[in-house]
């Protein structure tokens, strides 16, 4: 009859997580040690190998490498560390999905300078991941450098990628923005502006197209003076007091992002307007909507899980054609 050995049930198959728990190290560290990868000292590697043998783990390097993969996550967003930012919320979901898919997640936030100069990510040389997830909108020069230099399977999350054939996981930007703008139309608003710098990212441009689509379906004009910037010339998101308001304001605005909607509503209130009594707002909710504006909510949990599954498949078969997968969300009023 099987019993316990050092607190581990020997009747079950020993996994890397069991070895990690015994030694008080991460599963990523155990995976590197068992598969012979760099990043683990000789002393710690020997301890891990000894513990694996003691617990009866099958010391097969090919099996170890197959059991656990390492994904590099590159994030193109200067506000990533803001706990209200959409990419911080997506990262949290990615971390959960990575654990479920037996994938170690290695994070690097790419600065605007690193993008502009097309510097190779540090994690490619330091950690040697099996594949990459790219979160956000990277510049063309940086995308080309990654495609030519990394030699790794890649999945683009919340971005259209480096080519038409790129593997991408996308929220339903155009449809969602059209639906959220439609909320304002259903409430009787006919003069509706847009808040978002459309030249900053594909994400903003796609949501602008959804806003335009909603107005065109009602035969309403898109007035350029009511399309407001939310970033400065250097690509930095504006603070509430920095938003420039037109002399004549529309009755309502669709804002491409819920965090920006909160900042913009603060700007309107600073000018004495009541929101939504005087000026209505709807938005695309990327994870933080303290004002409770009508919004379209993407399913970031499914996006994150889809990205991990897609990357694992691409690592197993680099020639697999996967294309672009659009994940639907829901309208919340």
TANOR-V542716 format. One line per field, one symbol per residue. ss: DSSP state (H for helix, E for strand, C for the rest). psi: psi as a letter, one per 30 degrees, with the letter a starting at -180 (. if undefined). burial: 1 if it has 24 or more other C-alpha atoms within 12 Angstrom, else 0. A space follows every 50 residues. Layout:
ss=???
psi=???
burial=???
//
This chain:
ss=CCCEECCEECCCCCCHHHHHHHHCCCHHHHHHHHHCCCCCCHHHHHHHHH HHHHHCCCCCHHHHHHHCEEEEEEECCCCCCCCCCHHHHHHHHHHHHHHH CCEEEEEEECCHHHHHCCCCCHHHHHCCCCEEEEECCCCHHHHHHHHHHC CCEEEEECCCCCCCCCCEEEECHHHHHHHHHHHHHHCCCCCEEEECCCCC CHHHHHHHHHHHHHHHHCCCCCCHHHEECCECCCCCECCHHHCCCCCCCC CEEEECCHHHHHHHHHHHHHCCCCCCCCCEEEEEECCCCCCCCEEEECCH HHHHHHHHHHHHHHHHCCCCCCCEEEECCEEEC
psi=kkakjhgkjfflkkleeeeeeefhlleeeeeeefggllgkleeeeeeeee eeeefgkjijeeeeeeeklkkkjkkijfgefjfflefeeeeeeeeeeeee ghkkkjkkkjleeeeeghkkkefeeefilflkkjjajlleeeeeeeeffe glkkkkkhlgaflfgkjkkklieeeeeeeeefeeefffkfjklkjkjffe leeeeeeeeeeeeeeefghkljjefgjkkglafggkkkleffkkklejkl flkkkfkeeeeeeeeeeeefggkkkgeeklklljjgfjiffhkklkjlif eeeeeeeeeeeeeeeejffkjeakkkklblkk.
burial=00000001000001111111011000111111111110010000101110 11001010100001101111111111111100011111111111111110 11111111111001100101101100111111111111100110011001 01111111111100011111111111111111111000111111111101 11111111111111100000010001111110000011010011100011 11111111111111111100000011001111111111101111111111 111111111111111000000101111111101
//
